[in-house]
Amino acid sequence: MRDILQRRTVEIINLNKKGRHRTCLQLKYEEPESELLIGPEEQGSFMYKARSYWYSLTLKKASYTDLVLKGDERTNGLLVISGTAVFDCQFFQFENQLGTEYLFGSVICPALAEMLASGHSVISDEREGLNLKEPFVAAFADAVSHRIADVVKREQIRLSHVDHATTSRRTQNLIEHLLQRVNQIASQELKIILPPGTGSAQYRSFGTGQPAVLRFGTPFYYRQVGHAFHVVMRADRSRLMDQEILSFSYALPDSVSIRPAMEALSVAELAGDGRLEWTVTGSEIGASGKIQVNCGPYSAACEVVIAENAAGKGHGNPSGKPRNPWAMDNTTDLFRGYALKNLNNDVDRAVYSIEDRMILINTEAPTVRLYLNGQGHFKDGARLLLAELFLDVITEELARRYVDRTTHKGESEAYKQAKQDLVRRYGVEIHSILLGA
C-alpha cells in the first residue's frame, strides 16, 4: 500500500451524497519526519554466476515517531520492489535486530521479477516474502545487508543504552500478581511486618519529595447529587515514554456517569502538562465508586462519593471510617513496585532499593540489554530472565530481613543459608507466576 499510494492517485467518493455534495478524499501515505541516511536511490550491485546485477537503495531514519515493527501495519523495514511489484518488507540479515527500530526505506531490484519469471523460486513457498535460501536472492540480500551494516551498527550503539524500559501489559499484570504474592509471603508467612514508609504521609509526593508519576487532583471526590464535576488526573510525562499506555478502570455504579469513559490512552496523546480530565455526574445519593489508572509499575486511584449536600472540596473522609494511606510512600509493603532503569553500571543485573522499596532491573546489564529493543520495550519472550532476577532480589531481601531478627544477624553464612532455603521454598511459585503457568 505504501508503494501504490506513492505511485498512484487513489481517491474515495461517498456515493450516498449527490451532485455538488460529493467530494473526493485522496488517500496518501505520509512518511514520518526523517533523516536521509542513504540515497535517494543510491546505486549498488552484486554478482551472481559471474554476472553483475544492480539495485538502488533509499534508507531513512524516523526523527521523532516510533515505527510499527511487525504485522500488516508495519512502517519500518525496506520495501523490496521489482517493477510494479512489492516482494517483501524486511532488513535481511538485520531483521528483528536492535538498531533497525527507526529505519525505513526501499530497495529496487528489477532482476528479482526477471528471475521469478524465468522459474527461480524467488518467493518463499508460503508466499510470505523473499526466499532467502534461493542463491540469487541470497546474493542480493548479502549485498544490501553489507551496504546498510554501518548504519545499523551506529544505531545499535545509540539504542543499546536506554534510561528506562517498559513491558507489555500482560507482563505488567504478571509482575503485579507476583509482588502481591511475595508481599503476602513476607507479612503472613515470614512475619516481616514493616512500619509505614518514610514518606510525606501526603497524597501528593513520595518520600523523595518527587511528585508521584500518576496522581489525581484529590484522592477523594465528595460531590453533590445532580451536579456535574471534574475529576483531574496528571501524569509526569518527563518520567514516562510516549509509547507507554495508560489503562483506566472504573468501578462506578450505573447512577454515576463519566465522560469520556476511555479504556486506554498512550502517553503521547496526553496534553503537554500531562493533564487528563473527566466529567462525572451522580444521580443517586450515597452512590460511590472508584477510578483507577495504571501505567507500567505506576498506578493512582481516587474515590467518588455522591451526597445530598456535599461541600465539594474533595478533601477529608466524611464517612469517618479509617482508610489505607493514599500515598504509596507510606505503604507497609516490602516490595512496593519495580522499574526497568539504567543503574549506570553493567555489573548489577537487579537490585533492591531500600528507600523506595522498589525492585530495579538494570537496563545497562548485558543480559538485560539483550532483550530490549531500541524503543525501550522488554521482550515478553524473556520472562524467564525476569523470573530469575526477581527471585534473586526477593529472596535476598527476605533473607536479610528474616535473619536480622535473629541472633545470627551479621553472619554471612546465615544470610546465604536463609536465601537458599527461600529459593527452594518459593522458587517454583515465583517462576510459575511470571511464566503465566
C-alpha positions as CSV (number, residue, x, y, z in Angstrom):
1,M,0.0,0.0,0.0
2,R,2.9,2.4,0.8
3,D,4.3,1.9,-2.7
4,I,1.0,2.0,-4.5
5,L,-0.1,5.3,-2.8
6,Q,3.2,6.8,-3.8
7,R,2.8,5.8,-7.5
8,R,-0.9,6.2,-8.0
9,T,-3.6,8.7,-7.1
10,V,-6.3,6.9,-5.1
11,E,-9.5,8.6,-4.1
12,I,-12.6,7.7,-2.1
13,I,-16.0,9.2,-3.0
14,N,-19.1,8.9,-0.9
15,L,-21.8,7.8,-3.4
16,N,-24.6,8.4,-0.8
17,K,-24.2,12.1,-1.5
18,K,-25.4,13.7,-4.7
19,G,-24.2,16.3,-7.1
20,R,-22.0,19.1,-5.6
21,H,-22.0,17.4,-2.2
22,R,-19.9,14.6,-3.5
23,T,-16.2,15.3,-2.6
24,C,-13.2,13.2,-3.3
25,L,-10.9,12.2,-0.4
26,Q,-7.4,11.4,-1.6
27,L,-5.6,8.6,0.2
28,K,-1.9,9.3,0.9
29,Y,0.9,7.7,2.7
30,E,2.7,10.3,4.7
31,E,6.2,9.3,5.7
32,P,7.2,10.3,9.2
33,E,9.7,13.2,9.6
34,S,13.0,11.6,8.9
35,E,16.7,12.0,8.1
36,L,18.1,10.6,4.8
37,L,20.9,8.2,5.5
38,I,21.5,6.5,2.1
39,G,20.2,7.7,-1.2
40,P,17.8,8.6,-2.5
41,E,18.0,5.6,-4.8
42,E,21.8,5.1,-4.4
43,Q,23.1,2.6,-7.0
44,G,24.7,-0.7,-5.9
45,S,25.4,-4.0,-7.5
46,F,26.1,-7.7,-6.7
47,M,27.4,-10.7,-8.6
48,Y,25.6,-13.9,-9.4
49,K,27.1,-16.5,-11.6
50,A,29.7,-14.1,-13.0
51,R,27.1,-11.5,-13.9
52,S,26.5,-8.2,-12.3
53,Y,23.0,-7.1,-11.3
54,W,22.1,-3.6,-10.0
55,Y,19.8,-2.3,-7.3
56,S,19.0,1.1,-5.9
57,L,18.7,1.8,-2.1
58,T,17.0,4.5,-0.1
59,L,17.3,4.4,3.7
60,K,15.9,6.9,6.2
61,K,15.7,7.3,10.0
62,A,12.5,8.5,11.6
63,S,13.2,11.5,13.7
64,Y,10.5,11.6,16.4
65,T,8.0,8.9,15.5
66,D,8.0,5.3,16.8
67,L,7.6,3.0,13.8
68,V,5.4,-0.2,13.8
69,L,7.9,-3.1,13.7
70,K,5.6,-6.0,12.8
71,G,2.3,-7.0,11.3
72,D,0.2,-5.7,8.4
73,E,0.7,-2.1,9.6
74,R,4.4,-2.3,9.7
75,T,6.1,1.0,8.9
76,N,9.7,0.2,9.4
77,G,11.8,-2.0,7.0
78,L,13.0,-1.9,3.5
79,L,10.3,-2.3,0.8
80,V,11.7,-4.7,-1.8
81,I,10.4,-3.5,-5.1
82,S,10.8,-5.0,-8.6
83,G,8.9,-3.4,-11.4
84,T,5.4,-2.7,-10.1
85,A,5.5,-5.5,-7.5
86,V,6.5,-5.2,-3.8
87,F,8.1,-8.5,-2.9
88,D,8.8,-8.0,0.8
89,C,9.4,-5.6,3.7
90,Q,12.4,-6.5,5.9
91,F,16.0,-5.9,6.8
92,F,17.6,-9.1,5.6
93,Q,20.5,-10.1,7.9
94,F,19.4,-7.4,10.4
95,E,15.7,-8.4,10.6
96,N,14.3,-8.1,14.1
97,Q,17.7,-6.9,15.4
98,L,18.5,-4.0,17.6
99,G,19.3,-0.9,15.5
100,T,16.5,-1.1,12.9
101,E,13.7,0.2,15.0
102,Y,13.7,3.7,13.5
103,L,14.9,2.8,10.0
104,F,12.7,2.5,6.8
105,G,13.1,2.9,3.1
106,S,13.1,0.9,-0.2
107,V,15.4,-1.2,-2.3
108,I,14.6,-1.6,-6.0
109,C,15.9,-4.6,-8.0
110,P,14.4,-5.2,-11.4
111,A,16.2,-8.6,-11.7
112,L,14.0,-10.1,-9.0
113,A,11.0,-10.1,-11.2
114,E,13.0,-11.3,-14.1
115,M,14.3,-14.3,-12.1
116,L,10.8,-15.1,-10.9
117,A,9.5,-15.1,-14.5
118,S,12.3,-17.5,-15.5
119,G,11.3,-20.0,-12.9
120,H,13.6,-19.2,-9.9
121,S,12.0,-19.7,-6.5
122,V,12.4,-16.0,-5.5
123,I,9.3,-16.1,-3.4
124,S,9.0,-18.4,-0.4
125,D,6.7,-21.4,-0.5
126,E,4.4,-19.8,2.0
127,R,4.2,-16.7,-0.2
128,E,5.3,-14.6,2.8
129,G,8.1,-12.7,1.1
130,L,11.5,-13.4,-0.4
131,N,13.0,-16.9,-0.3
132,L,16.4,-16.1,1.3
133,K,17.6,-19.7,0.6
134,E,17.5,-19.2,-3.1
135,P,21.0,-18.4,-4.3
136,F,20.2,-15.3,-6.3
137,V,18.1,-13.8,-3.5
138,A,20.8,-14.7,-1.0
139,A,23.4,-12.8,-3.1
140,F,21.1,-9.8,-3.3
141,A,20.3,-9.9,0.4
142,D,24.0,-10.1,1.3
143,A,24.8,-7.1,-0.8
144,V,22.1,-4.9,0.7
145,S,22.9,-6.1,4.2
146,H,26.6,-5.2,3.7
147,R,25.6,-1.7,2.4
148,I,23.4,-0.9,5.4
149,A,25.6,-2.6,8.0
150,D,27.4,0.5,9.2
151,V,24.2,2.4,9.6
152,V,22.6,-0.4,11.7
153,K,25.7,-0.7,13.9
154,R,25.7,3.0,14.6
155,E,22.1,2.7,15.6
156,Q,22.8,-0.3,17.7
157,I,25.3,1.7,19.7
158,R,22.9,4.6,20.1
159,L,19.9,2.5,21.1
160,S,21.6,-0.1,23.3
161,H,21.8,2.3,26.3
162,V,18.2,3.1,27.5
163,D,17.4,5.0,30.6
164,H,14.0,3.3,31.2
165,A,12.3,0.4,29.6
166,T,8.7,-0.9,29.6
167,T,7.0,-4.3,29.4
168,S,3.8,-5.4,27.8
169,R,0.5,-5.1,29.7
170,R,0.5,-8.9,30.1
171,T,3.9,-8.9,31.7
172,Q,3.0,-5.9,33.9
173,N,-0.1,-7.8,35.2
174,L,2.0,-10.9,36.0
175,I,4.6,-8.8,37.9
176,E,1.9,-7.1,39.9
177,H,0.4,-10.5,40.8
178,L,3.9,-11.6,41.8
179,L,4.5,-8.6,44.0
180,Q,1.2,-9.1,45.7
181,R,2.1,-12.7,46.5
182,V,5.6,-12.0,47.8
183,N,4.3,-9.2,50.0
184,Q,1.8,-11.7,51.4
185,I,4.6,-14.2,52.0
186,A,6.7,-11.5,53.8
187,S,3.9,-10.4,56.1
188,Q,1.8,-13.5,56.7
189,E,4.3,-16.4,56.4
190,L,7.6,-14.9,57.4
191,K,6.0,-12.3,59.8
192,I,8.1,-9.5,58.3
193,I,6.0,-6.5,59.4
194,L,7.2,-3.1,58.2
195,P,6.2,0.3,59.5
196,P,4.8,2.8,57.0
197,G,7.4,4.2,54.7
198,T,9.3,7.3,55.5
199,G,7.4,9.4,53.0
200,S,5.5,12.7,53.5
201,A,2.3,11.0,54.6
202,Q,0.6,13.2,52.0
203,Y,-1.1,12.2,48.8
204,R,1.0,14.4,46.5
205,S,4.5,13.2,46.9
206,F,6.8,10.2,47.7
207,G,9.4,10.2,50.3
208,T,12.0,11.6,47.9
209,G,9.9,14.8,47.7
210,Q,9.3,14.0,44.0
211,P,5.7,14.2,42.8
212,A,4.0,10.9,42.0
213,V,4.2,9.8,38.4
214,L,0.4,9.4,38.3
215,R,-1.8,11.4,40.6
216,F,-5.4,12.6,40.9
217,G,-6.2,16.2,41.9
218,T,-7.5,14.7,45.2
219,P,-7.9,11.0,46.3
220,F,-11.5,11.7,47.4
221,Y,-14.2,13.5,45.4
222,Y,-17.2,14.2,47.7
223,R,-19.7,15.9,45.4
224,Q,-23.3,17.0,45.3
225,V,-26.0,14.9,43.6
226,G,-27.2,16.0,40.2
227,H,-24.2,18.4,39.6
228,A,-21.5,17.7,37.1
229,F,-18.0,18.0,38.4
230,H,-14.5,17.4,37.0
231,V,-12.1,14.7,38.0
232,V,-8.5,15.5,37.1
233,M,-5.5,13.2,36.7
234,R,-2.0,14.3,36.0
235,A,0.9,12.3,34.6
236,D,4.5,13.3,34.9
237,R,5.4,13.0,31.2
238,S,9.1,13.6,31.9
239,R,9.3,10.2,33.6
240,L,7.2,8.3,31.1
241,M,7.9,7.4,27.5
242,D,5.4,8.5,24.8
243,Q,4.7,4.9,23.7
244,E,3.7,3.7,27.1
245,I,0.0,3.0,27.6
246,L,-2.3,4.4,30.4
247,S,-5.1,1.9,31.2
248,F,-8.2,3.0,33.1
249,S,-10.7,1.0,35.1
250,Y,-14.0,2.3,36.6
251,A,-15.8,0.7,39.5
252,L,-18.8,3.0,39.3
253,P,-22.5,2.3,39.8
254,D,-24.9,2.9,36.9
255,S,-26.1,6.1,38.7
256,V,-22.7,7.7,38.2
257,S,-21.9,8.7,34.6
258,I,-18.4,9.5,33.4
259,R,-17.3,11.1,30.2
260,P,-15.1,10.1,28.3
261,A,-15.1,6.5,29.5
262,M,-11.9,5.6,27.7
263,E,-10.2,2.3,28.5
264,A,-6.6,3.1,27.3
265,L,-4.6,6.1,26.1
266,S,-0.9,6.4,25.1
267,V,1.2,8.9,27.0
268,A,1.8,10.8,23.7
269,E,-1.9,11.6,23.5
270,L,-1.9,13.5,26.8
271,A,-1.7,17.3,26.9
272,G,1.8,18.7,27.3
273,D,1.3,19.2,31.1
274,G,0.1,15.6,31.4
275,R,-3.4,16.7,32.4
276,L,-6.4,14.5,31.7
277,E,-10.0,15.4,32.8
278,W,-13.3,13.6,33.1
279,T,-16.8,15.0,33.7
280,V,-18.7,13.0,36.3
281,T,-22.4,13.3,37.4
282,G,-24.1,11.3,40.1
283,S,-27.9,10.9,40.2
284,E,-28.3,8.9,43.4
285,I,-27.4,10.0,47.0
286,G,-25.0,7.7,48.6
287,A,-23.6,6.3,45.4
288,S,-19.8,5.7,45.4
289,G,-17.1,4.2,43.3
290,K,-13.5,4.3,42.2
291,I,-11.4,5.4,39.2
292,Q,-8.0,3.9,38.7
293,V,-5.2,4.5,36.2
294,N,-2.2,2.2,35.6
295,C,0.9,2.7,33.5
296,G,3.7,0.1,33.9
297,P,4.6,-0.1,37.6
298,Y,2.8,3.1,38.4
299,S,-0.8,3.5,39.5
300,A,-3.1,6.0,41.1
301,A,-6.7,5.9,42.2
302,C,-9.5,8.2,43.5
303,E,-12.8,7.6,45.1
304,V,-16.1,9.3,44.3
305,V,-19.0,9.7,46.7
306,I,-22.3,11.4,45.9
307,A,-24.1,13.2,48.7
308,E,-27.1,15.4,49.2
309,N,-25.3,18.5,50.4
310,A,-21.6,18.0,49.7
311,A,-19.2,20.9,50.2
312,G,-17.4,19.9,47.0
313,K,-13.8,20.5,48.3
314,G,-12.9,16.8,47.9
315,H,-10.7,16.6,51.0
316,G,-11.1,14.5,54.1
317,N,-13.2,11.5,54.6
318,P,-16.8,12.2,55.7
319,S,-17.6,8.6,56.4
320,G,-15.2,8.7,59.4
321,K,-14.0,5.2,58.5
322,P,-10.3,4.5,58.6
323,R,-8.7,4.1,55.1
324,N,-5.5,2.9,53.8
325,P,-2.8,5.5,53.3
326,W,-3.3,7.3,49.9
327,A,0.4,7.6,49.2
328,M,2.4,4.5,48.3
329,D,5.4,6.1,50.0
330,N,3.6,5.2,53.3
331,T,2.8,1.7,52.4
332,T,3.7,-1.2,54.6
333,D,4.5,-3.5,51.6
334,L,8.1,-4.7,51.4
335,F,8.0,-4.6,47.6
336,R,6.1,-1.5,46.5
337,G,6.9,-1.9,42.8
338,Y,9.5,-2.4,40.1
339,A,11.2,-0.5,37.4
340,L,13.5,-1.2,34.4
341,K,16.0,1.6,34.5
342,N,19.7,2.3,33.8
343,L,21.7,2.0,37.0
344,N,24.8,3.4,35.4
345,N,26.8,0.2,35.6
346,D,26.9,-3.1,33.7
347,V,27.6,-5.3,36.7
348,D,24.3,-5.3,38.7
349,R,21.5,-7.1,36.9
350,A,18.9,-6.2,39.5
351,V,18.9,-4.6,43.0
352,Y,16.5,-3.7,45.8
353,S,16.1,-0.1,46.7
354,I,15.5,0.1,50.4
355,E,14.5,3.7,50.3
356,D,11.8,3.3,47.6
357,R,11.0,-0.4,48.4
358,M,11.4,-1.0,44.7
359,I,13.0,-3.8,42.6
360,L,15.2,-2.2,40.0
361,I,16.1,-4.2,36.9
362,N,19.3,-2.7,35.3
363,T,18.8,-2.0,31.6
364,E,22.6,-1.5,31.3
365,A,23.3,-5.1,32.3
366,P,24.3,-7.0,29.1
367,T,21.9,-9.9,29.7
368,V,19.0,-7.4,30.2
369,R,20.0,-5.2,27.2
370,L,19.9,-8.4,25.0
371,Y,16.1,-8.5,25.4
372,L,15.4,-4.7,24.9
373,N,14.6,-3.2,21.5
374,G,15.6,0.3,20.6
375,Q,12.2,1.7,21.6
376,G,12.8,0.6,25.2
377,H,10.4,-2.4,25.2
378,F,11.4,-5.6,27.1
379,K,10.6,-8.7,25.1
380,D,7.8,-11.0,26.5
381,G,9.9,-14.0,25.5
382,A,12.4,-13.1,28.2
383,R,10.1,-13.5,31.1
384,L,12.3,-16.4,32.3
385,L,15.1,-13.9,32.8
386,L,12.8,-11.6,34.7
387,A,11.7,-14.6,36.9
388,E,15.4,-15.3,37.7
389,L,16.1,-11.6,38.5
390,F,13.0,-11.2,40.7
391,L,13.7,-14.4,42.5
392,D,17.3,-13.4,43.3
393,V,16.3,-9.9,44.6
394,I,13.2,-11.0,46.5
395,T,14.8,-14.0,48.3
396,E,17.9,-12.0,49.2
397,E,15.9,-9.2,50.7
398,L,13.6,-11.6,52.5
399,A,16.6,-13.5,53.9
400,R,18.2,-10.3,55.1
401,R,15.1,-9.1,56.9
402,Y,14.4,-12.5,58.4
403,V,18.0,-13.1,59.7
404,D,18.3,-9.6,61.1
405,R,15.6,-10.5,63.6
406,T,17.7,-13.4,65.0
407,T,20.9,-13.7,67.0
408,H,22.7,-14.6,63.7
409,K,22.5,-11.0,62.4
410,G,25.6,-10.0,60.6
411,E,26.7,-13.6,59.8
412,S,27.2,-14.0,56.1
413,E,26.7,-17.8,56.2
414,A,23.3,-17.3,57.9
415,Y,22.1,-15.0,55.1
416,K,23.3,-17.4,52.4
417,Q,21.6,-20.3,54.0
418,A,18.3,-18.4,54.5
419,K,18.3,-17.3,50.9
420,Q,18.9,-20.9,49.7
421,D,16.0,-22.1,51.8
422,L,13.7,-19.4,50.4
423,V,14.7,-20.2,46.8
424,R,13.8,-23.8,47.4
425,R,10.6,-22.9,49.1
426,Y,9.3,-20.3,46.7
427,G,11.4,-20.5,43.5
428,V,8.9,-22.7,41.6
429,E,6.0,-20.5,42.6
430,I,7.7,-17.3,41.5
431,H,8.7,-18.7,38.2
432,S,5.2,-20.1,37.6
433,I,3.6,-16.7,38.2
434,L,5.9,-14.8,35.8
435,L,5.7,-17.5,33.1
436,G,1.9,-17.4,33.4
437,A,1.6,-21.0,34.3
